[in-house]
Amino acid sequence: MEKHEMELPSYIVIGSNLVDVIIERLRRHGFKYCIMITSKTPYRFYGSKIIERAEKAVVFSVWDINEAPDELDRFVGEARAADVVLGVGGGRVVDISKVIAELSGKPFFSIPTIASHDGIASPMTSYRRDGRAYSRKSVMPSEIFADMDVISIAPRRYLLSGCGDLVAKKSAVRDWWLAHKLTGEYYGRYAAHLAYLSASVVIKSRKLIANNSLEGIRTVVEALISAGVAMGVAGSSRPCSGSEHLIAHALETLSEKPALHGERCGVATIFTLYLHRGNWRKIKNSLAAMGAPHRIEHINTDTDLFVEAVKKAPEIRPDRLTILHKMNLTRSEIVNILETTSLA
Ligand SMILES: [Zn+2]
């Protein structure tokens, strides 16, 4: 049997009032110099509080990625002299923090302020180069602090995007299984079940999520972390990212105003689950019940754009087989499915 490595976070905390917990963890590790990657709003609502509360015991070097977008090299250099990299913010902040931690060889603490996708707890990072979207394995956060005080007051759209990213696992796991059957690619039963479970839980909790109850929000956060852990167990993004993610990535590069990652994934899942002969109706009804996007018009997309994205999707990862690679759909087939599923 081939060797299989799993990278997992060593400490995860979800709850209220976690600023003091973060300070205590820094103290316990003896971390005195931190690189904080953040952006304006997360810094105002959370990053600044960490710095205030730490007083003079810890020195922070703060990078606002929107204010000074070209500082990556400088902060990789600074991180080499620091003890830890803290990512305080949303998806891009967390992605960039992972890369800095990876290049500097320092541990990474993930401190998400929104629950918009599973990158908050995964080793994957996505980025764009030359108009194309890529994703690759970087480092797993060593510690994760999900403070409900800040996540629960974020705009609801982010949470619903997180739900879209979670229902996507229903399709991703089927693509993984298909690839395993057709190519003999490694398939981790445990990781697959874990990812699948994160989708099932969020679908079962749709009423709690629709009501914006704290319990519902917390369930989404836990499921996102669990999905990230599934990737750590799998050693790749396979259990969480399949054909639906390829369509979502294609839409990102083709759209003038792309919707959020999870919003695109949720809508694309209805389409790819139809191809897999899965229960796409349940996904569509659940997303609708939560108030999440469930038609292509909800993600700034029309039929032509969606057709183009489905056709382009297999080229994004030619090495990673999904149902789209196998079926090679024609325009009329895609249009028919959009009509059958009432996506368009
Ligand atoms: Zn995703």
Residues whose N, C-alpha, C, O or C-beta is under 5 A from the ligand:
A	BS01	ZN	H117 D165 C240
